[in-house]
Structure formats: C-alpha cells, structure tokens
C-alpha cells in the first residue's frame, strides 16, 4: 500500500509538472520575429539577441569610470562583439537612481568618438543610449543604427522627429519620473497592466509621428521607478507584453533586485543575471541588455539546448 501511494504521488507530481511547464511562446502569436534598424535587420529565433553595454560614464551604477577613455571604451565594445553581442549600446549619461544630468555638449564629447570608431571597426549594430535628440541625430549620422531612449522618446520634444527622419530603429522604455525622482516611493496598483498601457500609448505616439512599426521595440524598464517586488513581477510577466506586437528589449543586468534575491549586496550578480536571462528567454523576450555577454550567451545556449532536447545544428 505504501509503495502504491508513493507511486501515485509521484505520478501526480510529474503530471502536475508536465502541465505547468508549457513554453510561453506557444501562447503568443503576436510575438515579433524581426526588428528593422536604420540599414540592418535583426531576425529573432528561440535564443534572445544580446545587447552589450558600453558605458562611457564616470557614475553608472555597475561599471562607471571603467571606460572613460575612448580607447578603453572601443576595446570593450569590440570585445563584447567578439563575445557574441548582437548590438552594442553606447551611452554617455548615467541613468542610475539619483544620478546627475549631463549636458548635451559633454554627452556628445563622451559618445561620439566611440560610436565613430566602433561603426568603422565592426558590423555589429550600434545603439545610442540617449534621451537627447541632438545626440541621437549625431550618433546616427556617425553610423549608429538604433536610438535607445529611457524616456520613451518623451524627454526631448524633437526626438520623435529625429527617429522618423533618420529611419533609425528605436526602443521606447517605461520610466516613472526621471532618474533623479524615479525611486521616490514608486507605486502601482497593477504594475504589469499599467506598464503595458503606457507602452501601448507610446507605440501609438511613435506611429502617429510616422515611425515605421517594424522599427519599434519596447522596454518595460526594469529598475526604472520600480521596487524590487515590481521588478521580479515584471521579470515573471514579460511574456504578456508580446500582445502589443513589438520586439521586447529588457535590461535586468546586475540590477539591485538581483542582490535582494541573493540576499547579498556585495555579490557581483553575474550568475544572477544569467538566471534572469533564462527566465526572459523562456518567455520569448527578443533582446536582453547585459554587461557580461559571454557568460550570458553561453548560459542561454545551454538552456535552449536542454529545453529543446537538441544539440545546436
């Protein structure tokens, strides 16, 4: 009898597991399969594309000050490309909580030599991480393919026109407030649905400005005006944003909620970032923005092979 009960219990457990471990992609026919950039095109499969971070800032939360010199920033970008980055995201203004704003002249001084040299030395698409229209226009003219704007293309009234006129790919992100105010008691009644509503409205605004829908991606803004609880809720529910119909870009790399998960503020968070990337991959997120391209890429390749039960062809 005891053996029969144990066998029955095992069967119930296995059946329950098999019923719960559905791959979310099968439920999302609206999932975008490509992203048209200024002159390049990214196709999406089951393994997310990786956007490697190139910060030319003294005060970014994780790697501020490491790549202030042009040579160091360019070498870092080329190494990320060699490690498997599908996009290189160059930024010259920190958007960490309570960071100080940078003026246009200083931001241009930081990013333009890096964008120019990377565009000349690699075919990997370059993204400019900026909320300033003049910086975006200059970077696109220098060879960048994407405008990655943490303000959802709202922070500068001229940004929509720049995106339309240059034909760049764009990423519109959700942020509650500004970097200086976003972590002052962020509150949502229903964080997933409220951010989905915001992103849908931003999509409508971009389309109304004449931006080609195939050029638009959306980012729920992990860590931008959210508590740790909001962040893990969003990480678990990114698949719901596929219904909007645009590629999803998510940046969770090394962020504070991962230290909370680990209960260790001093952890380097690389392994935690890899775990988060797997959670995003199984939800069909198309682009993941990360500091550590090689370990995340290797983790995702192994995760995909084990999930599919097939070796890469």
N, C-alpha and C positions, 0 to 999 in steps of 0.2 A: 504493500500500500504506500509506504513512504517513498519507494522508488517511483511508483506511478505518479504521485503528487509532484515529485521533483521533476519528472519528465514533462508533466502537464504544465508546471510553472515555467520551465524552460521554453516550451513551445509558445506559451502566451507571451513571454518576454520577447522572443525572437519575432513573433508575428507583429507585436506592437512596434518593435524597432523597424521592421521592414515597411510598415505602414506609415511611419513618421519620416523616414529618410528619403523622401522624394527629392529629386533635383529641382530646385525652384524654376529653372529655365523653362521647363515644360509648361509652366502656367503663365508665361509672359510672351505672347506672340508679338507684342509691340516692341520688344527689345531691339534696339537699333543694331545693325550689323556693320556699319561703316561710319566714318567721320571724315568729311571733306574739309581739308585745310586750305590755305591760300593757293598752293600749287601742288600739294601732295595729298594722298588719301590713305587713311588708316583703315584696314579691314579688321574686323573683330572675330575671334573664334572663341573657344571654350576657356582659354587661358588669358587673363587680363593683360592688356598692354601696360607697361610701366613708364611712368613719367619720373625721370631723375631730377633731383633738386640741386640747383646751382645757386646758392645764396652768396651775393656779393656785399653782405651787410655786416656791420660790427655787432649787431644786437639781436639776431634771430635766436629763437629760444633754444635750438639744439646745436647749431654749428656756427653761430655768429662769430665773426672775426677770423675764421679759418681760411677764407678765400677772398680776402680784401684785395690782394694784388691780382692784376689781370692775368699774369702767367699762371698763378695758382688756381684761379677760377677756371681758366681754359683747360688746364691739365686735368682738373677734377671733372669737368664736363666730358672730356674725351675719354677719361677712364670709365665714367658712367656709361658712355656709349659702348665701350669695349665690353663692359659687364652685361650688356643686353638691354640698356634703356631704349625705349621706342620713341621717347620725347625727352628733350632737355629743357627744363623750366628755369629760366634765368630771372632772378629777382633782385632789386636793389633797395627795397624798403621793407623792413620787418613789419609783420602784421601780428606778432605775438601780443597777448594781452598787455595793455598799458604801454605799448611801445610809442616812441615819439615819431611824429610825422616827418617826412623828408621832403625838401622842396624839389621842384622839377629839375633844376639845374644839377643838383647833387645826384639825383637818381639817374639822370642821363649820363653823368660822368662815371658812375659805377657800372652801368649795364652795357652801354654801347660798345666799348672795345671788346667785351666778352661775347656779345651777340655777333659782332662782325667777324671775329676770329673763329668762333665755333661754326658759323654758317659757311665759312671758307674751308674748313677742315673736316667737316663731317656731313653726311647726307641725312643724319637723324634730324627730324623736325625740331626746330627751336620754338619754344613758347616764351613769351614775355609776361612775367607776373607783375602786373601793374594796374593801378586804377586811374592813371593819368593818361588822357588822350594823346598828348604830345609825345609822351614816352612810347606809347603803343605805336603811333604812326612812324616814329623814327626807327623803332626796332623792326617793324615790318619792312620798311624800306631797306634795312640792312640785312634782311634775309630771314627774319622770324616768320613762322607760319601760323602762330596761334596767339590770341590775346586771352590771358587768364586773369580775370578780374574778380577779386574777392568782394567787390561791392555789387556784383550782379549787373555791371555796366550802368550803374546808377550814380556812382560817386563823382563822375565828371560828365557834365551835360553833353560834351562833344564826343563821348566815347562811342555812342551808337553810330554816329556818322562815320567815324574812323573805321569801325568794324565793317560797315556797309561799303565804304569807298575802297578800302584795301582788299576786300574779299577774304580777309583772314578767317581761320577757324576761331571760334570764341567759346570760352567757358564762363558761364554765369553762376556765381556762387551765392548761397544764402549766408548772410551775417546779420545778427541782431545788433544794431548800433554800429559803432566804429571800434577799431582796436583799442582805443582809449576808454571806451564805455561798455564794451560787449559783455564783460564778465561781472558787471554790477548787477547781481541778482537776476540772472536770466530766468524767464518764466514762460511756460507754455501750458495751455490746457491739454492739447493733444499734439505733441511735438511732430510726429510724422505727418499727420494730415495738414498741420499749419505750414510746415516747410514745403510740402507738396503743392499747396495752394500758392505759396509765394513763387515757387519755381515755375508753375504754370503761368502765372501772371507775367513773370519776366520773359518767358518764351513768347507770350503774346506781344509784349512790347518790342522784343527783338524782331519778330516777324513784321510788325507794323512799321518798323524802321527800314524794312526792305532787306533784312539779312536772310540769306538762303537758309532754309530749315536744315539742310544737310550739313551745314557748317556749325551748328549749335550743339554744345554739350552743357550739362547741368551738374552742379556740385552741391550737396546738402550742407556743406560747411562744418564738418566735424571740428569741434573745438572753438568755433567762432560764435560766441554768445550762447553757449550751452553748458550745462552742468555735466559732471561725469556720468550721471544717470541718463541725461539726454543723449550723450554720445553713444553709450552702449545700446540704448534703444534704437538709435538711428543705424548703428552698425548691424543690428539684427534685422532691420526692416528696409534696407536699401532696395531690395527687390521690388518694393511697392512703387518706387519712382520710375520703373520701366514703363508704367502705364502712360506717362507723359509723352513718351515716344522718342526721346533724345538719348544719346550716349550719356552714361553716368561717369563722372570723374570724382573719386573720393580720396581725400588726403588724411589718413589717420596716423601717419608715420611718427613714431617716438612721442606721441602726444601724452599729455598729463593723465588722461583717463586710463592709459595703459599702466602707468605707475600705480594708480589706485587699484587696478585689477591685480597687480603683482604684490600690492601692499609693500612697495619698496620704492621710495622716491629716488634712490641712488642708482637703480638699475639702468643699464644702457638702452633697454627697451627694444633691442633689435629682434630678439626672439619673439617678444610680444607683438611687434609689428608684423612678423611673419605669420603668427597665428591669426591676427586680424585680417591679413591679406587673404588667407584661406577662406575665412568667413565671407569676405566680399566676393571671392571667386565663385563660390558655390551659389551665390545669388546673381551671378551673371554681370557683375559690375565690369564695365569695359576698360576703364583706365584707373590705375591706382598710382597715386603720387607718393614717392618714397625717397628717403635719404640713401638707403642701403640696397642698391639694385641687385647686386649679385646674389646675396643670400635669399632675398625675397623671390627672385626669379627661380632659383633652384628649388625653393620650397614649393612654389606654385607648380612647377613641372612635375615634381614628385607627387604632390597632392592630386593633380589631374590624372596622372598615370594610375595611381592607386584607386581613385574614384571610378575611373573608366574601366579598370581591369585590363588595360592595354599599354604596351610599351610605345613610346613615340615612334612614328614611322621615319 
